[in-house]
């Protein structure tokens, strides 16, 4: 949806220029949509193995050592994502509380796009926490299940 809104805003700007019209606040709206489109799909991408994982070390380690390393990586990632979700959520709450508006030509309420970013960060933190719990329980985390599926099978599943 956010990617579609970016396309619509840009199309409206291009069409408007042809008729001598300008879309006030379009730059701000596009920036808000870009931020949301970067953060909202984090959890989905993580759960489907689309995030880049560097397995230079952990890929060559087996057994209990790998389990401990993966646990540590998930703990750190979950903590950082949780902190990010808290910080962005707190920013959105402060913007709502103080009725903060954008500095551009149109005074958009900032808490609206910030809330979308906070939702994306929170979902990502929850996805990490879920995989941490699954990993600690001895199950296979979603990112590893997704990595086991071949690229061809993933492409066919997306169609």
Residue pairs with C-beta under 8 A, 6 or more apart in sequence:
2 33
2 34
2 36
2 37
2 40
2 116
3 33
3 37
5 29
5 33
6 30
6 33
6 34
6 37
9 23
9 26
9 29
9 30
9 33
10 30
12 23
12 26
13 22
13 23
13 26
16 22
16 23
24 105
24 106
25 102
25 104
25 105
25 106
25 108
27 104
28 102
28 104
28 105
28 106
28 108
29 108
32 108
32 112
32 113
32 116
33 113
35 113
35 116
35 117
36 113
36 116
36 117
36 120
38 120
39 88
39 116
39 117
39 120
39 121
39 124
40 116
40 117
40 119
40 120
40 123
41 120
42 120
42 121
42 123
42 124
42 127
43 120
43 123
43 124
43 126
43 127
44 50
45 51
46 124
46 127
46 128
46 131
46 142
46 143
47 127
47 142
47 143
47 146
48 142
48 146
48 154
49 142
49 143
49 145
49 146
49 147
49 149
49 154
50 146
51 143
53 143
53 147
57 69
58 66
58 69
58 70
58 73
61 69
67 135
70 135
70 141
71 132
71 135
71 136
74 128
74 131
74 132
74 135
74 141
75 132
77 128
78 125
78 128
78 129
78 132
81 121
81 124
81 125
81 128
82 125
82 129
84 121
84 124
84 125
85 118
85 121
85 122
85 124
85 125
88 114
88 117
88 118
88 121
89 118
89 121
89 122
91 114
91 118
92 110
92 111
92 114
92 115
92 117
92 118
93 111
94 100
95 109
95 110
95 111
95 114
96 109
96 111
96 115
99 109
100 109
100 110
100 111
101 107
101 108
101 109
101 110
102 108
102 110
127 142
130 142
131 141
131 142
131 143
132 141
134 140
134 141
134 142
135 141
146 154
149 157
